Amino acid sequence: MTPLSARRLLAVMPHPDDEAYAAAGTLALAAQRGAETALLCVTAGEGGGDAAVRHAELSAACRACGTVLLPILGWPDGALPGFTETPTANAALQRVLVAWRPDVILG
């Protein structure tokens, strides 16, 4: 299955604004074709600026793409190396995958 043939598409990005250059076009096109699309950010992006501003921009980008913004996982920005090797991170990701049940995951 490809991203554009998915019924439920989940994009997982490390920081707010990564979706803009890595997945926004795919998310928007999939949504236009009738897919349910969602975005999960691992960090709030506080290392790259004010987290509240970045969240507002992320929310606007998701609305423009027709994509649901899932709750940000809140992992510390700058601490991504080893993220998927921690039980806490694995449990958080598993909860999202079980709840969202994507056909395709972009990352």
C-alpha positions in Angstrom: 0.0 0.0 0.0 1.3 3.5 -0.8 0.6 6.7 1.2 -1.9 7.9 -1.5 -3.9 4.6 -1.4 -4.1 4.5 2.4 -7.4 4.8 4.2 -5.7 6.0 7.4 -2.4 7.7 7.1 -0.2 8.6 10.1 2.8 10.9 9.8 5.3 10.8 12.7 7.6 13.8 12.9 10.3 14.7 15.4 9.5 18.4 15.6 6.8 20.9 14.7 7.5 22.2 11.2 9.1 19.0 10.0 5.8 18.1 8.4 5.9 21.2 6.3 8.9 20.0 4.2 8.6 16.2 4.7 4.9 15.2 4.6 2.5 18.1 4.1 2.0 17.5 0.4 1.4 13.8 0.8 -1.0 14.4 3.8 -3.0 17.0 1.9 -3.3 14.9 -1.2 -4.2 11.8 0.7 -6.9 13.8 2.6 -8.2 15.2 -0.7 -8.5 11.6 -1.9 -10.6 10.7 1.1 -8.1 9.3 3.5 -8.2 10.0 7.2 -4.8 11.6 8.0 -3.1 12.4 11.3 0.2 13.9 12.5 2.1 12.9 15.6 5.0 15.1 16.8 7.4 13.5 19.2 8.7 16.9 20.7 7.1 20.3 21.1 10.1 21.8 19.3 11.1 23.9 22.2 14.8 23.8 21.1 13.9 25.7 18.0 11.8 28.5 19.5 8.7 29.1 21.7 6.8 25.8 22.0 3.4 27.6 22.1 4.1 29.4 18.9 5.4 26.3 17.2 2.3 24.4 18.3 0.0 27.1 16.9 1.9 27.0 13.6 1.7 23.2 13.6 -2.1 23.3 14.2 -2.6 25.7 11.3 -0.5 23.5 9.0 -2.6 20.5 10.0 -5.8 22.4 9.3 -4.5 23.5 5.9 -3.7 19.8 5.0 -7.0 18.4 6.3 -5.0 16.5 8.9 -5.8 15.7 12.6 -3.1 16.8 15.0 -2.6 14.2 17.7 -1.3 15.2 21.1 2.4 15.9 21.0 4.3 13.2 22.9 6.4 15.8 24.8 9.7 14.1 24.5 12.5 16.6 25.3 13.8 18.4 22.2 17.4 17.5 21.6 16.9 14.1 23.3 15.7 12.2 20.2 18.7 9.9 19.9 17.6 6.7 21.6 14.0 7.7 21.7 12.7 4.4 20.3 14.9 2.4 22.6 13.1 3.6 25.8 10.1 1.7 27.3 8.3 5.0 27.8 8.6 6.0 24.1 7.6 2.5 22.9 4.5 2.6 25.1 3.5 6.0 23.9 4.0 5.1 20.2 2.1 1.8 20.7 -0.9 3.7 22.3 -1.1 5.9 19.2 -0.8 3.1 16.8 -3.5 1.0 18.6 -5.8 4.0 18.8 -5.3 5.4 15.3 -4.7 2.1 13.4 -3.0 3.5 10.3 -2.7 1.6 7.1 0.5 3.6 6.3 3.0 5.4 8.5 5.2 8.2 7.2 8.3 9.0 9.3 
